[in-house]
Every structure is written in structure tokens, then in C-alpha cells.
């Protein structure tokens, strides 16, 4: 995306509508109500913003001072999770009419706002925010006491036009996502059709350098009003889809009204053939989305105790090796998913890991899921022996060098020797034998996955 006239505009060749129309509609609302307006999607990602020009300043800089929340939203293209939760506490996701939200300096909201819900056919797609420095305090919002101010009624009509545009873009995104999912995980006889259709939709972007990002686990949100599950679409992402668990579609969850997803797949355009920075940026953005499980503290620990992994099943992201064009994407998806699994398993790799950097997990993630740990290490993986397992893995990670291991663990060398002897007793393995070391090391890494 690029900045143009205060709007983040999608580059041509990505198969999606250009966003200049949003800016024009936001400017209409700003002009009608004499207040700076900001348009965000329902995930609080910035789409367009307008500055109010009263006509007194030839440079058009007569806008009221911004409060920190609006400033961060414009500079970072989105609001924080805390800000989102604070505003949603006023019921904006369910609102059918404008809402007035008072200032709260403690939350960094120094000016009040009027929120115009952006809906289309009952589904909320975003919000228009009107910054109120006090001159909108008498604006009648409408309700049992009477009709809304005519200016506000016209603004809501404009918001409805915005909603129609956003709904059309969402439908285009859903079609791109369906094609991407069919290409990555569909039956082989349908992949050529999906590839051809996706190439036509993406146009020039389909031939450039690309990478896949996987986020797991992923719990897609259902749109307000029973609409399709919404998926984030950060800058640089050409297509995004939820991918069901292998080997096939998971059974629907009657309580949630949707099928659980193994992960989220995002196709990212790269600026250069080997530079994965855009993919990492997109992955970080996706991990901040509501469908990703929030991270807890990541402590360093070992398998068996659950330590060393993102707490509470937190999501992680993986990035595949770069590809040129669409032909090799089905092979890139297992790479991205394996990197995401490795990032969840080992805190030192995450929360975003690249396929090229996950070491032995490249091999382990490709192996069929075992029914359980290797019999030799089963006892070592009991929670009561978590410290011994941590010691054994650190020793093997340090190539069997006792001094490095003791220093890494912060223990005396004699303590290390005692623990290693206990590991040998529990496992029946000889840590002086290369094959036994290999078995133990791989078993401990596999347990993380």
C-alpha cells in the first residue's frame, strides 16, 4: 500500500479495488459536519482520515490538536487492543445509529467522539470516527426524543455507501482467499484451476517474489449480524484464508457456528526475491488480530512442563522460503506451517519464525504425528522431571560441553553431572554414545511439537 491524499491506497496489480473512493467519502463527512473524520475497519485498522479545514488557514492546518489515540492510529495504521476494547465497551459493534463517546484522559482519549457504524445489510464493516473538540456537543444524534440532525443523517447515508464499498471488497477478498485455500490444500485435480484463476485475479503480483505466512492456532471471528467470518488483510497481503486441519475439513462446531481452523494462510508480496521483511511485518500484524490467541509470558523451559511455549496456547507465525510465482506455493505452505509450529514450541524462535531458521524442526515437523513420545524418554517427560529434561536439552544444545551448559543454566558443574546421571538412569541411554544423544535430542525436540 502507499499513502495518497491521506488514504492508504492498494497498489494496482493486487486484484483488489483502489481505496481512493473511501477518502472521498470520508472527506464528504468531514466537510458536512465540520469535524476531522477517520475511517477504520472493524479490526480498527486505518483506511482513511481527513483533516478539517475551516477556511481560515490558507494551508488548511486549522484542525484541532490531536489526542494520542488518533495520532497513534494514523501513524501506526491501527489502534491498540486496549483502545479497541475501550471503545467496544460502548457497544459500537452492535450499534445501528451514531453513538456519542465521552473523553477519558486516563485512556488517552482527550477529546470526545461520535462513532458512525459502517454497516451493509446488517453486517458491521467498520467505523467512522468524528473528533469532537466541543463544537459537536449540541449535535442531535436522534432517538426517542426526536430525529437526528439533518447533517448527521446525511453522514449516515455516506457511511452506508462506505459500507457497500467495504462489503464489495470483502467479497473480492473472500474469493481470493477461496482460490488460495484451494491451491494450498485442495485436491490435486483442482489446483491447476485455482492457480489459473488466482493468477488472473492477482495479475502482475502473481509473477513477483512471494512468501506464505502461517498463523496457528487461528479462531476466525464471525461478522456481526451473522455474516461471513472476517479475516484481517494487512498491507502487502495479496490473499488470505483460514485453512482447516489436515487431513480434511474439521467437523463444524455447533456452538460456534463455524469450523475450527488449523491456521491462517497469507500470501505476501515481497519487494526482492530473498528479502522476507514484508512477510515478517505481515505476520506481526496478523498476530495482533483478534483471531490469534493472545500471548502470555514466554518462559524458557522444557517439554513436559509446558514451559518455554507461549502460554495458554498462544498463536505464533511462520514464514516460508521465498518463491517466484504461484507454481510452488503448495510446497511453501508446509514450510510456513512448520515454522509456525516451531515458533510455538520453542520461545527462542518465536513469535515469528522463518523456515530457514528453525533447524531440526524442519525435519521433525515433516514426520507423521507419533502416538506418543519414544519409550526411552517417556519417564523423562513427566512433569516431575521437567528440570532434568531442561538440563538434558540444554546439554545437547551445547554440543555436550559441560562448562557451556552449566553457565547457560546458571548451575555448578557438579550439579550438572548429577542431573545428567539421573537422566541416564531414567532413560537407559548413554550420553557418551552419539546415537543415544541423537535419539534423546530429537525426542525432546519432538515433544515440543
N, C-alpha and C positions, 0 to 999 in steps of 0.2 A: 504494500500500500504506500501511497505517497500523500503528502499534505497539499491540498489545493482549496483556497478560499475557506479555510477553517474546517474543511471536511477531510476525513481520512478516506481517500479515493482508491478503489481497487484498480490495479494496473490492467490494461487490456490484455487479452490472451489468456485470462484465467477462467473464462467460461461463466463469469458472473456479472450482474449488472453494475455499471458505474454508479457511484453514490452521489454524484453532483445534485441529483434531484432532492435528496434529503436536505442538503444545505439550503436549497432554495425554499423549501417548505419551512425549515427552522427559521430562516430569515423572515418569512411571512409572519410567523407567530411573534417573533421579537418585535417586528415593526408594529403589529396590531396592538400589542399590549405594552409597548414601551419598556420592555424588560429583557435582559440577556436570557437567552434560551439555550439549553443544552439537550441534545438527544442522545440517549443511551439505550442499548438493547436490554432485554430483561436480565441478562447476566451482568449488567452495569458496565458493559464495555462501551467506550465512547464512539459515537458515529459522526456527530457534527455538533458544532457550537457556534453561537452567534454573539457578536458584541453589539450593544445598543448604542446607537449614535443619536444624540438629541438634536444635532444640527448646530449646537453652539460651538463645537470644536471642529475646525476645518480638517483636522487629521482623524476625526472620528474616534477620539480617545476619551469620550465623556462617560465611559462606563463606570459604574460604582466599583469600589475596591472589592476584589475577590476574596472570599473566605477560603481557608486552607483546603476544605473538601473539594470545592470546584477547581481550585488551582491544581491539586494533585490529579483530579480526574482528567483535566486537559493535558497535563504534562505526561502522565503515565498511561493515558488512553483508557483508564478504568478506575473504578472506586475500589477501596479495600473491602475485605469481607466484613469488617466491623461496621463500616459505613453502610454497606448493603443491609446488614442485619438491623441496624438502627432505623433506616428508612422503611424497611419491610414491616417493622413493628407497627407502623401506622396503617397497615392494610392496603398498601399500594397495589399488591399483586391481585387483589380481589376487587379493587375499585372500578366502578363503571363511570364515574364522574370525577371532576377535578377535586383534589384534596389540598387543604392548606396544612403545611408542616411548619411548626414554630421553630425559631432559632434555638440552639443549645450550645453555648460556648464550650461546655465541658466536652462535647463531642466534636469540637472543631467547626461547628455549624454556626457561624456568627450572623448569618442572615437567614430569614425565613424563606420558604419556597412554596410555590404552588406546583403540584405534580399533576400533569395531564397524562392519564394512562393511554397508551397507544395500543388499540385493540383492532382486531379484524375477525369478524364472525365469532365473537365471544372469546377469542384467544388473545391474551396479552403478549405483545411482541416487544414492548419497550416502554420508555417513559420520556416525556418532555418535561424538563425542569425549568421553571421560571424563577430567577433570582429576585427576591423582594427585599429592597433596602428600606421599605416602609411605604413607598408610594402605591403599592398594590393592596394595602391593608383594608381599604374600603371596597375592593372589588367583590361583587356579589357572586358567589360560586353557584348559587341555585340550590334548591331543596324544598322542603315543606313550606318554607316562608315565602318562596317566590321563585321566578325563573332566574337563570344566570344572567350576568351582564352580557349584552349582545356581543361585545368583543371576545369574551371568553367562549361564547357559543361558536363564533367563527373559528376561534383557535382549536376547539374540539373537532370541528369539521376538518380542519387541516390535519389534526392528529390522526383522524380516521383515514385520510389519504396516505399519511405516512404508514399507518398500519397495513394498508393494502399493498404498498410497495414492499414492506418487510415480509409480508406473507408470501408475495411472489418470489422474493429472494430465498425465503426458507424452502419453498417448493423446489427451486433450482438446486439449492444445496442438498436437499434430500435425494434428488435424482442422481447428483454426482456421487453422493455417499453410497447409494444403492449400487451404482456401477463399480465403485471402488471395492465394496464388500464382495460383489460377485467375482471380481478379478482376483482378490486375495484368497478367498475361502470357498468360492462356489465350485460346482462340479467342473472337471476339466473341459467337458464338451461345451460349456457356456462361457469359458474365459475369453476365447477369441472374440466373441460377440461383445462382451463387456469392455474388452480392451479397445476395440474399434470405436465403440460409442463414447468411451471416456476420452480417447484421443481427439475425436471430433469436438467434444464439448470443451476440452481444455485448450484446443488449438496449439499455438506455439509453445505454451508452457509444457505440453506433453513431451516435447523432444529435449527439453533442457535438463540439467542435472537435478535430480530429485532424491529425497530420502523419505523413509517411512518412520513415523513416531508411533510407539505403542504406549498406552497408559493402562495400567492394571492395578487393582480392580477398577471397574467403572460401573456406576449405577446411574443410567440416564434418567433425567428428570422428565416427568410428564408436563406438557404445557398446560397452563391454567385453562380450565374450560374443556378439558378432555381432548385437546389437540394432540398432535404427534410429539413424541419426546424431542425436546430441544437439545441440540449439541452446540458446543462453542465453536467458533470459527476465527481464530486469531490471525493476525496479519501473516502473509506468506503461505498460509494453508490453502491448497488448491481443492482438496476434498477431504471429508471427514466422515467416519461411520463407526457405529458400535458393532463389534464382532462377537458373535455368540461363542460359547465354549465349544471346544472340539470334543467329540468328532462330528457333532451336528448341532442343530438348534436345541437350546435348552428348553425344558417344559415351561410353559407360562406360569407366572406367579399370580394366582387369582387375587391375592390380597393387594398386590401392587398394580395389577392390570397390565403387566408387561413382562417380557422375558429378561432374565439377568444376562449381563454381558460379560464375557471374559475380559474384554478390554476395549479401548478406543483406538482406532487406527486413523492417523492423519497423514496425508500426502503433502509434503512440504517442498516448495521450490527453493533451490539453492542458488546462490549467486556465482559460485565457482564449483568445479567438479568435485573437489575434495574438502571444501570448507563447510563444516556442519554447523556453524554458528546459528544460522536461521532455524535449523531443526531444534537445536537446544533451546533457543528462545521460545519457539512454539511449544516445546514440551513443558517448559517452566510455566508458561501461560496456562496450558491445559491443566496442570496440577493445581492451579488456583481456582479452577472451575468447580461448581457445586457437585458435578458428577464424580469428582475424585474424592476419595476418602481423606479426611484431614490428617496430617501427620501429627504424631505425638513425639515426645523426646526420643532421640535415637541414641541409645547407649551402646557401647561396644561390649559384646558378649558372645556367647557361643550357642550353637544349636542345642535344643533340648530345653533351655530355659526361656527361649523366645527373645532373649536379649540380643542386641545387635541388629534387630529388624525394626522398621518403622512400627511404632506401637499401634495397637488397635486395627491392624490390617490396613494401614495407610497405603495410599497409591504411590506408585513410582512409575517412571517413564524410561523407555529405551529408544535408542536411535539406531537405525540400520546403517550399514555401509552405503555410501552414495551410489546411485545408479544413473545411467544415461537412458532416458526414455522409459516406457511402460513395460517393455517385454520381460524384464527380470524382477518386477515387483512381487510376484508370488513367492520368490525365493527370499526377498528382502523382509517380508512380514515375519517369518520365524526368527530372523535376526533381531528385529526390533522387539518382539515379544520376549525373546530370551534375555535381551539386555534389561528389559523392564523387570523380569523375574529376578535377575541377578541383583538389580538395584534394591529390590525389596528384601532380598536375602542377606545382603551384606551392606551395612550402613556406609562402609568406606567407599562404595561405588556410587551411591545414590545421592539425591533422589532422581537424578537423570544420569543414565549410563549409556555409553556408546558401545556398540557391538565389538569394535576393535579393542576395547579396553577391559573386557570382562574376563580375560584369561581362561582358566579351566571351565568356567561356566558356559563357554561356547560349546564345549563337548558335552557337558553334563545336561544342559538344557535340551539337547537334541535326543537324548536317550529316552526310551519309553519309561513311563512312571512305574516305579517299583512298588510292590505290595507293602514294603516296609524297609527299614534300614538293614544293612548287611548284618548277619547274625554276630559277627565278631565285634561290632561296635554297638549293638543294641543296648547292652548294660551301660555303656559309657554315656549314652544319650538320655539316660534317666535324669529327671530334674535334680535329683540329689547329687549327681556327679557333674553338674554344669561347670564347676570351676576346673575340674580335671579336663573336661572336653575343651574348654577355653585354652587351657595350658597346652594341650596336645596340638591344637590347631596353630597356636602361636609358634610353638617349637618347629612345626613343619613349615609354616610360612617363612620362618627364619632359616630355612635350609638346614635345620638340625644344629645350629650354632647356639650352644648353651649361653654364652655371655650375652649375645644379642637378645635371646629370648628372655633371660632374666631381667635385662634392662627394659625391654618392652613391657613386661608385666609388672615391673617395679617390685620384684621379689629377690631374695637371696638365692644364689646358685644352688645351695644345698636344698632349699625348699623346692626348687625346680626339679632336681634329681629325685627327690622323694615323690613328687607328683607324677613324674614320668614312670617311675617304677610301679605306682598304683595303676596307671593307665595300662601298662603291660600285663599286670595281674588281671585286670577286668576284661581285657580283650584277648589275651593269649597271644598277642602279636609281639614280635621282636623289633624294637625301634632302631636296632643296628642293622636290620635287613632292609634293603631297598624296596623289595616287593611289598613287604609288610607296611613300610612307611607310605608307599603309594596307595595301598588299599585303605589305610586309615585316613590319609589326607582326602582322597576322593569321597570316602564315606561321609566325612564331616562336611565337606562342601555340598554333597548331595542332600544331606539333611537340611541344609539351609533352604534349598529349593522346595 
